[in-house]
Amino acid sequence: MTAAPRIPLSSGHSIPQLGLGTWPLDNTQAAEVIATALELGYRHVDTAENYGNEEGVGEGLRRSGVPREDVFVTTKFNREWHSVGGVREAWERSVRRLGLDYLDLFLVH
């Protein structure tokens, strides 16, 4: 399958034009849907702490066999983490739940 076209960013990186949102999937559904979507050419996945499915999203990424560097992963943190230390902790928790070493985009939810 052909991957979704990408939009160049001023940083030199790029973001896929087409992304898959994961609300309201649970962990089991997210793992299945993400693996299938990546097989079909999706390369941008969006999740959030609030969705309660970051573990499933991470599992789907691993199941797909698509190299991590080829997938743009976005997640979001909640209001309770709105401080410098809070954002760091929220990031660490999200990457741990996702089973990743890094995020491509981390947003305020």
N, C-alpha and C positions, 0 to 999 in steps of 0.2 A: 504494500500500500504506500501511496505517496503521503508524506507528512504535510500537515497544514502549512500554508505560506507563513513567512515570518515578517515582522515589521522591525526595521533597524532602530535602535535607540542611540542617543547621542553618546552614550558610554562606550559604544562599540559592540555591545551585546544586542540581542534581538528577542522579541517576544512573539510567540505564535499568534496568528490572527484569530484562531479558533481555540476556545478553551472549554473544558468540561467542568461545570459546577457539580458539586456533590451533595447539595442539600436536596432532599431530606433522607439520603441514604444512610443506613446503619453500617457498621463495620463489615459485615458479611456481604451485603449488597455492594458496598463501595469497592471491595477487593475484586469482585467479579466484573463490575462495570468498568472500573479503571483498566484492568487487564485487557478487556475487550476493546475499549476505546483506543488504547495505545496501539493495539494490533491493527486497528482501522485507520491509524494515521494521526490521531490527536497527539499533541505534544505539549499541551498546557492543561494543568489540573488545578482546580481551585477548591479549597476546603477551609475549615475554620475550627478553632477550639470549640465554639458554640455548637457545631454540627455533631460533635461526639463521634466522628468517624475517621480521625487522622490515622489511627492504627490500620484501619481497613484500606485507606488510600495508600499508605506505605506498602501494605501487603500486595495490593494490585500493581503498584510500580515494580515490585520485585518479581511478581509472577509474569509480568509482560515480557521480561527479558530485554526491554529497551534500555540502553545505557543511561544512567542517571543524568549525565551531561547533555543528553538529547531531550530531556523533559523539563519544562518550565513549571516549577511548583510554587503556587501561591497559597498561603494560609493567613489567618487573621487572629489577632489576640483581643481579648475582652477588656472592657473598661477598668476592671479591677487592677490591671497591670500598668496603668498610666503613670509611670515614673521611670527614671533611668534604670534603676535596679529591677523594677517590675518587668520592664520590657526584656531585659536580659533573661530573667527567669522564665518568662512566657516563651521566649525563643528557644531556650534550652528544653523546656517541656514539649514544645511542638516538634522539634527535631527528634527528640527521643521517641515520642509517640509515632511519628512518621518513619522512624528508623533511618533517617538521613543524616548526612554530615553538614548539609547547608540547605538554605531556602533561597529561591530566586526572588521572591517578593513576600514581604511580611507587612501586613496592613493592620491598621486600627479598625476594629469591628464595632 
